[in-house]
Amino acid sequence: MATVAITPDQNTVVGEIFIAAPPARVFEALTDPSQMPRWWGHESLYRITEWKADLRVGGKWSSVGVGADGTSFRIDGEYLEVDPPRLLVHTWVASYAGPLKTIVRWELEPQSVHNLHPSGPARAGTGTLVRVRQEGFAGNPVAAASHTEGWKLVLGWLLGYLEKGETADMRR
């Protein structure tokens, strides 16, 4: 389960989740234009329909999506740091957020997996502690709160995709 919170200064949203997949696989799910639309979204909320990325420092990325009401949106950014499979930092400018420009930092830390689910079968292998940090919300607590809820969903979708093969089309 993802934990996501807003820092006391209301400038930054921080979240984390453990995913039973190696960092390289998580990094791929976060950066591969063919995978992102497969898992990012839910029909009753919003979903990404297209993702483009020039995965290098200074490279641009963009996503196009649609809300449950049929309204389209766009999110664009630029990669600031790219260090596969451990770190990805990029700007985030969303059409729905006015002039707000934030910075998203993904940190992927390898961790061993041993009996993480006591009720299930014993598992061993490599997993990833995924940390996401989006900063730049100062003066906009409503946007910070909205993104807090959004990151809870996104981290859960990422986990479902990587651990169970769930796609946005499967979520109804």
C-alpha positions in Angstrom: 0.0 0.0 0.0 1.3 3.4 -0.9 1.9 6.1 1.7 1.7 9.7 0.4 1.8 12.9 2.4 2.3 16.7 2.0 5.3 18.2 3.8 4.4 20.7 6.5 5.4 23.7 4.3 2.8 22.4 1.8 5.4 22.7 -1.0 6.1 19.0 -1.6 4.2 15.8 -2.0 6.1 12.7 -1.0 5.1 9.1 -1.5 6.5 5.6 -1.4 5.6 2.0 -2.1 7.3 -1.3 -2.1 7.0 -3.2 -5.4 8.1 -6.8 -5.8 10.0 -6.2 -9.1 13.6 -5.2 -9.7 14.5 -1.5 -10.1 15.2 -2.0 -13.8 11.7 -3.3 -14.4 10.1 -0.4 -12.4 12.3 2.2 -14.3 11.1 0.7 -17.6 7.5 0.9 -16.6 8.0 4.6 -15.8 9.8 5.5 -19.0 8.7 3.2 -21.8 6.2 5.1 -24.0 4.5 1.8 -24.9 4.0 0.8 -21.3 2.9 4.0 -19.6 -0.6 4.1 -21.3 -1.1 0.5 -20.4 -1.1 1.1 -16.6 -1.5 4.8 -15.8 -5.2 5.4 -15.2 -8.7 4.2 -14.5 -11.7 4.5 -16.8 -13.8 6.1 -14.1 -11.2 8.8 -13.3 -8.7 9.6 -15.9 -6.1 7.8 -18.0 -3.1 8.4 -20.1 -3.7 7.6 -23.8 -0.4 8.6 -25.3 3.2 9.0 -23.9 6.2 10.3 -25.7 9.7 10.5 -24.2 13.2 11.5 -25.2 14.9 9.8 -22.3 18.0 11.9 -21.7 19.0 14.9 -19.7 17.4 17.9 -21.5 15.0 15.5 -23.4 11.3 16.3 -23.4 8.4 14.1 -22.5 4.7 14.5 -22.9 1.5 12.6 -22.2 -2.0 13.0 -23.4 -4.9 11.7 -21.5 -8.7 11.9 -21.0 -10.8 12.3 -18.0 -13.9 10.2 -17.2 -16.0 13.1 -18.6 -14.2 13.0 -21.9 -12.2 16.1 -21.3 -8.6 15.8 -22.6 -5.5 16.9 -20.8 -1.8 17.1 -21.4 1.2 16.9 -19.2 4.7 17.9 -20.5 8.1 18.1 -19.0 11.8 17.9 -19.4 14.2 15.3 -18.0 16.6 16.9 -15.5 18.4 13.7 -14.3 18.4 10.3 -15.8 20.3 7.5 -14.0 18.7 4.1 -14.8 17.5 2.2 -13.0 17.9 4.3 -9.8 16.9 7.9 -10.4 14.6 9.9 -12.7 14.0 13.6 -12.2 11.8 15.7 -14.5 9.6 18.8 -14.7 5.8 18.5 -14.7 3.6 21.0 -16.4 -0.1 20.0 -16.6 -2.8 21.6 -18.7 -5.2 21.3 -15.8 -3.0 23.2 -13.3 -2.6 26.6 -14.9 0.9 28.0 -14.8 2.1 25.6 -12.0 5.5 23.9 -12.8 6.7 21.3 -10.4 9.6 18.9 -10.3 9.1 15.1 -9.9 11.9 13.0 -8.5 11.6 9.2 -8.7 14.1 7.2 -6.6 14.2 3.4 -7.0 16.1 1.5 -4.2 16.7 -2.2 -4.6 15.5 -4.3 -1.6 15.4 -8.0 -0.9 12.1 -9.7 -0.8 11.6 -12.4 1.8 8.1 -13.5 3.0 6.6 -10.0 2.5 3.1 -11.5 2.5 2.7 -13.8 5.6 -0.6 -15.2 4.3 0.8 -16.1 0.9 3.6 -18.3 -0.3 7.2 -17.6 0.6 8.9 -15.4 -1.9 12.5 -14.4 -2.4 14.1 -12.1 -4.9 14.6 -8.5 -5.7 12.1 -5.7 -5.1 12.1 -2.0 -5.2 11.3 0.7 -2.7 9.8 3.4 -5.0 9.9 7.0 -3.7 8.3 9.8 -5.6 8.7 13.5 -4.6 6.9 16.3 -6.4 7.8 19.8 -5.3 6.8 23.3 -6.2 3.3 23.6 -4.7 4.1 26.6 -2.4 1.1 28.9 -2.3 -1.2 26.3 -3.9 -2.4 23.9 -1.2 -5.3 22.7 -3.3 -3.0 21.5 -6.0 -0.8 19.8 -3.4 -3.8 18.0 -1.9 -5.1 16.9 -5.3 -1.7 15.5 -6.3 -1.4 13.7 -3.0 -4.5 11.8 -3.9 -3.3 11.3 -7.4 0.0 9.8 -6.4 -1.7 7.3 -4.1 -3.6 6.0 -7.2 -0.6 6.1 -9.5 1.6 4.2 -7.1 -1.1 1.6 -6.6 -1.6 1.3 -10.4 2.2 0.8 -10.9 2.2 -1.9 -8.2 -0.8 -3.7 -9.8 0.8 -3.5 -13.2 4.2 -4.8 -12.2 3.1 -7.4 -9.6 -0.2 -8.7 -11.1 -0.1 -7.6 -14.8 -3.1 -5.3 -14.3 -3.7 -2.7 -17.0 -5.9 0.4 -17.1 -8.3 -1.6 -19.3 -8.8 -4.1 -16.5 -9.8 -1.5 -14.0 -13.5 -0.8 -14.2 
